[in-house]
């Protein structure tokens, strides 16, 4: 049976892999995170409106 414990990266290794290598990459990563956060908030709000019956999509 394979030893999976050695293959699983720890938190420090994961952070090292996800850190951008230059300032431009860091800026792009930050922008993507902001866009994703705004999209998630928008979709959550739309889901709540739809659940409350205040959906004006078809109006």
Secondary structure, DSSP 4 states (H G I P E B T S, - for coil): ----TTTS--HHHHHHHHS-SSHHHHHHHHHHHHHHHHHHHHHHHHHHHHHTT---S--
